[in-house]
């Protein structure tokens, strides 16, 4: 995930997705949390807690499915010796 986050930070999205398909999802979540927390701090209005209360189970399911698919992809890459040629 670390190398995938670095690739995302350098706008190399294909490489990031190849390294870890869950990276774009997690990168987006980190950005969302950062900006939502900043908004909460500036406006003194809760955003994250109500969002989590409303979407907790869809988020949990999405993370579990994404983690399983990412794990499967990484196993496939390891077994086949697949490398990124970007």
C-alpha contacts under 8 A as a table, 3 or more apart, distances in Angstrom:
res1	aa1	res2	aa2	distance
1	X	4	X	4.99
1	X	5	X	6.04
1	X	19	X	7.43
1	X	20	X	6.07
1	X	22	X	7.95
1	X	23	X	6.20
2	X	5	X	5.13
2	X	6	X	6.28
3	X	6	X	5.05
3	X	7	X	6.20
3	X	16	X	7.41
3	X	19	X	7.28
4	X	7	X	5.02
4	X	8	X	6.19
4	X	15	X	7.19
4	X	16	X	4.19
4	X	17	X	7.05
4	X	19	X	5.59
4	X	20	X	6.05
4	X	23	X	5.91
5	X	8	X	4.97
5	X	9	X	6.14
5	X	16	X	6.79
5	X	23	X	6.27
5	X	24	X	7.97
5	X	27	X	6.82
6	X	9	X	5.01
6	X	10	X	6.39
6	X	16	X	7.89
7	X	10	X	5.10
7	X	11	X	6.27
7	X	12	X	5.01
7	X	13	X	6.65
7	X	15	X	6.49
7	X	16	X	5.22
8	X	11	X	4.93
8	X	12	X	5.49
8	X	13	X	5.50
8	X	16	X	5.80
8	X	23	X	7.86
8	X	24	X	7.28
8	X	27	X	7.61
9	X	12	X	7.54
12	X	15	X	5.57
12	X	16	X	6.27
13	X	16	X	4.97
13	X	17	X	6.08
13	X	24	X	7.76
14	X	17	X	5.18
14	X	18	X	6.12
14	X	86	X	7.65
15	X	18	X	4.99
15	X	19	X	6.11
15	X	84	X	6.85
15	X	86	X	6.81
16	X	19	X	5.14
16	X	20	X	6.15
16	X	21	X	7.22
16	X	23	X	6.51
16	X	24	X	7.34
17	X	20	X	5.19
17	X	21	X	4.39
17	X	22	X	7.22
17	X	23	X	6.46
17	X	24	X	6.81
18	X	21	X	6.21
18	X	84	X	6.86
19	X	74	X	7.83
19	X	84	X	7.99
20	X	23	X	5.48
20	X	70	X	6.19
20	X	73	X	7.97
20	X	74	X	7.27
21	X	24	X	6.86
21	X	25	X	7.98
21	X	66	X	7.75
21	X	69	X	7.86
21	X	70	X	5.48
21	X	73	X	7.83
22	X	25	X	5.40
22	X	26	X	6.22
22	X	66	X	6.02
22	X	67	X	6.70
22	X	70	X	6.01
23	X	26	X	5.12
23	X	27	X	5.82
24	X	27	X	5.01
24	X	28	X	6.02
25	X	28	X	5.24
25	X	29	X	6.22
26	X	29	X	4.91
26	X	30	X	6.13
27	X	30	X	5.16
27	X	31	X	6.29
28	X	31	X	5.12
28	X	32	X	6.06
29	X	32	X	5.01
29	X	33	X	6.08
30	X	33	X	5.19
30	X	34	X	6.09
31	X	34	X	5.08
31	X	35	X	6.18
32	X	35	X	5.35
32	X	36	X	5.88
33	X	36	X	5.07
33	X	37	X	5.90
33	X	48	X	7.39
34	X	37	X	5.29
34	X	38	X	6.21
35	X	38	X	4.94
35	X	39	X	6.06
36	X	39	X	4.97
36	X	40	X	6.11
36	X	47	X	6.33
36	X	48	X	6.55
37	X	40	X	4.97
37	X	41	X	6.15
37	X	47	X	7.59
37	X	48	X	7.18
38	X	41	X	5.06
38	X	42	X	6.20
39	X	42	X	5.15
39	X	43	X	5.86
39	X	44	X	7.67
39	X	45	X	7.65
39	X	47	X	7.90
40	X	43	X	5.39
40	X	44	X	5.03
40	X	45	X	5.06
40	X	46	X	5.55
40	X	47	X	6.30
41	X	44	X	5.33
41	X	45	X	7.57
46	X	49	X	6.48
46	X	50	X	6.99
47	X	50	X	5.76
47	X	51	X	6.13
48	X	51	X	5.07
48	X	52	X	6.01
49	X	52	X	5.14
49	X	53	X	6.11
50	X	53	X	5.04
50	X	54	X	6.16
51	X	54	X	5.26
51	X	55	X	6.02
51	X	56	X	7.81
52	X	55	X	5.24
52	X	56	X	4.96
53	X	56	X	5.67
55	X	58	X	5.57
55	X	59	X	6.06
56	X	59	X	5.27
56	X	60	X	6.15
57	X	60	X	4.99
57	X	61	X	6.08
58	X	61	X	5.15
58	X	62	X	6.06
59	X	62	X	5.04
59	X	63	X	6.13
60	X	63	X	5.18
60	X	64	X	6.22
61	X	64	X	5.15
61	X	65	X	6.13
62	X	65	X	5.23
62	X	66	X	5.92
63	X	66	X	5.05
63	X	67	X	5.90
64	X	67	X	5.12
64	X	68	X	6.19
65	X	68	X	5.17
65	X	69	X	6.20
66	X	69	X	5.13
66	X	70	X	5.94
67	X	70	X	5.03
67	X	71	X	5.98
68	X	71	X	5.13
68	X	72	X	6.15
69	X	72	X	5.04
69	X	73	X	6.12
70	X	73	X	5.04
70	X	74	X	6.14
71	X	74	X	5.15
71	X	75	X	6.18
72	X	75	X	5.14
72	X	76	X	6.18
73	X	76	X	5.03
73	X	77	X	6.22
74	X	77	X	5.06
74	X	78	X	6.17
75	X	78	X	5.05
75	X	79	X	6.07
76	X	79	X	5.19
76	X	80	X	6.03
76	X	82	X	7.96
77	X	80	X	5.37
77	X	81	X	5.53
77	X	82	X	4.84
77	X	83	X	7.28
78	X	81	X	5.22
78	X	82	X	6.90
